[in-house]
Amino acid sequence: MHSFGYRLNALFTFAVTILGFICAIASFTDTLNSPSPSVQVQVLNVNWFQKQPNGNDEVYLTLNISADLQTLFTWNTKQVFAFLAAEYETPKHPLNQISLWDAIIPTKEHAKFTIHTSNKYRFVDQGSNLRGKEFNLTLHWHVMPKTGKMFADKLVLPGYRLPAQYR
């Protein structure tokens, strides 16, 4: 006869095996999803563009962000972290990224939005490299699943330019 502890151990092992199998299937189903998010960002105003006393350039923008990220959500998605970054080149660095805005999107219902905002974080370049500079706005997103590996991607929106003179 098997003892109570042996039977409990067998039941627990079986339950954990089934749970692991279900988690693997849930993670695999995310690979079948092919998201197609859409994003539009308008720079409505350059509120100020100044050279700081320490020699760095600082920009303060007003933005209009419209996004539909609903296709990122599956039944295995816990939440999506999205952030908007300004990306540009300087002579010293081929890629500079500055986060301007971010949000945690908890549900599919919140994934379609339009917001009118200014940059949440300071847009500062270490040096005076921003006058007349072309830059891209890039929306990055990280899909955090309930089980499985995290997925990240981005959508680049090119064609923005800063003023040639300080304001």
C-alpha positions as CSV (number, residue, x, y, z in Angstrom):
1,M,0.0,0.0,0.0
2,H,1.2,3.5,-0.8
3,S,1.3,6.1,2.0
4,F,-0.7,9.3,2.1
5,G,2.5,11.4,1.5
6,Y,3.4,9.3,-1.6
7,R,-0.1,9.8,-3.1
8,L,0.0,13.5,-2.3
9,N,3.4,13.8,-4.0
10,A,2.2,12.0,-7.1
11,L,-0.9,14.2,-7.3
12,F,1.2,17.4,-6.9
13,T,3.7,16.3,-9.6
14,F,0.9,15.5,-12.0
15,A,-0.7,18.9,-11.4
16,V,2.5,20.8,-11.9
17,T,3.2,18.9,-15.1
18,I,-0.2,19.7,-16.5
19,L,0.2,23.4,-15.5
20,G,3.6,23.6,-17.2
21,F,2.1,22.0,-20.3
22,I,-0.8,24.5,-20.4
23,C,1.7,27.4,-19.9
24,A,3.8,26.2,-22.8
25,I,0.7,26.0,-25.1
26,A,-0.4,29.5,-24.0
27,S,3.1,30.9,-24.8
28,F,3.2,29.1,-28.1
29,T,-0.2,30.6,-29.2
30,D,1.3,34.1,-28.9
31,T,3.7,33.3,-31.8
32,L,0.6,32.8,-34.0
33,N,-0.5,36.4,-33.4
34,S,0.8,38.9,-36.0
35,P,0.0,42.4,-34.6
36,S,-0.5,45.5,-36.8
37,P,-0.6,48.5,-34.5
38,S,-1.1,52.0,-35.9
39,V,0.3,55.2,-34.5
40,Q,0.2,58.9,-35.5
41,V,2.1,61.6,-33.7
42,Q,1.9,65.3,-34.4
43,V,4.2,67.9,-33.0
44,L,1.7,70.7,-32.4
45,N,4.2,73.2,-30.9
46,V,7.7,73.7,-29.9
47,N,7.0,75.5,-26.6
48,W,10.6,76.4,-25.9
49,F,14.0,75.6,-27.4
50,Q,16.8,76.9,-25.2
51,K,20.4,76.6,-24.5
52,Q,20.9,75.9,-20.8
53,P,23.7,77.7,-18.9
54,N,25.8,74.5,-18.9
55,G,25.7,74.4,-22.7
56,N,23.1,71.7,-23.3
57,D,20.1,72.1,-25.6
58,E,16.6,71.6,-24.1
59,V,13.3,71.3,-26.0
60,Y,9.8,71.3,-24.7
61,L,7.2,70.0,-27.2
62,T,3.4,69.7,-27.3
63,L,2.3,66.4,-28.9
64,N,-0.8,64.8,-30.1
65,I,-0.5,61.0,-29.9
66,S,-3.1,58.7,-31.6
67,A,-2.6,55.0,-31.3
68,D,-4.4,51.7,-31.8
69,L,-2.5,49.0,-30.1
70,Q,-5.4,46.6,-29.7
71,T,-3.8,44.0,-32.0
72,L,-1.0,43.5,-29.5
73,F,-3.4,42.0,-27.0
74,T,-4.2,38.3,-27.0
75,W,-5.8,36.1,-24.3
76,N,-2.3,35.7,-22.8
77,T,-1.4,39.4,-22.6
78,K,-1.1,40.8,-19.1
79,Q,-0.3,44.4,-20.1
80,V,1.6,46.5,-22.6
81,F,4.3,49.1,-21.8
82,A,4.6,51.8,-24.5
83,F,6.9,54.7,-24.8
84,L,7.6,57.4,-27.3
85,A,11.2,58.3,-27.9
86,A,12.9,61.0,-30.0
87,E,15.9,59.5,-31.9
88,Y,18.6,61.5,-33.7
89,E,22.2,61.4,-34.7
90,T,25.1,63.6,-33.5
91,P,28.8,63.6,-34.6
92,K,29.8,61.7,-31.4
93,H,26.9,59.2,-31.3
94,P,25.2,57.6,-34.2
95,L,22.0,57.0,-32.2
96,N,20.6,59.2,-29.4
97,Q,17.3,58.2,-27.8
98,I,15.3,60.3,-25.4
99,S,12.1,59.1,-23.9
100,L,9.4,61.8,-24.2
101,W,6.3,59.9,-22.9
102,D,5.3,56.5,-21.6
103,A,2.3,54.6,-20.4
104,I,1.2,51.2,-19.1
105,I,-1.8,49.9,-21.0
106,P,-3.6,47.3,-18.8
107,T,-6.3,46.1,-21.1
108,K,-7.4,45.9,-24.8
109,E,-10.1,48.5,-24.1
110,H,-7.4,51.1,-23.1
111,A,-5.2,50.2,-26.1
112,K,-6.9,52.6,-28.5
113,F,-6.3,56.2,-27.4
114,T,-5.7,59.8,-28.4
115,I,-3.9,62.1,-26.0
116,H,-2.8,65.7,-26.2
117,T,0.2,66.1,-24.0
118,S,3.6,67.7,-23.6
119,N,6.8,65.7,-23.2
120,K,6.6,63.9,-19.8
121,Y,10.4,63.7,-19.6
122,R,13.0,66.4,-20.4
123,F,14.3,66.5,-24.0
124,V,17.9,67.5,-23.3
125,D,20.9,67.0,-25.5
126,Q,24.4,67.0,-23.9
127,G,25.8,69.7,-26.1
128,S,24.4,72.1,-28.6
129,N,23.5,69.6,-31.3
130,L,19.8,70.1,-31.7
131,R,19.5,73.4,-33.7
132,G,17.9,72.5,-37.1
133,K,18.3,68.8,-36.3
134,E,16.1,66.2,-38.0
135,F,14.7,63.5,-35.7
136,N,12.4,60.5,-35.7
137,L,9.7,59.8,-33.2
138,T,9.6,56.1,-32.4
139,L,6.9,54.3,-30.5
140,H,8.3,51.3,-28.7
141,W,6.2,48.7,-27.0
142,H,6.8,45.7,-24.7
143,V,4.1,43.1,-24.5
144,M,4.1,41.4,-21.1
145,P,2.4,38.0,-21.2
146,K,0.8,36.1,-18.4
147,T,3.1,33.3,-19.2
148,G,6.0,33.0,-21.7
149,K,8.6,35.5,-22.9
150,M,8.2,39.2,-23.3
151,F,7.8,40.6,-26.9
152,A,9.1,44.0,-27.9
153,D,8.9,46.0,-31.2
154,K,8.7,49.6,-32.4
155,L,7.2,51.8,-35.1
156,V,9.4,54.6,-36.5
157,L,7.8,57.9,-37.5
158,P,10.4,59.9,-39.5
159,G,10.4,63.5,-40.8
160,Y,10.5,65.8,-37.8
161,R,12.8,68.8,-37.5
162,L,13.7,71.2,-34.7
163,P,13.9,75.0,-35.3
164,A,17.2,76.4,-36.5
165,Q,17.2,79.2,-33.8
166,Y,16.6,79.1,-30.1
167,R,13.2,80.4,-28.8
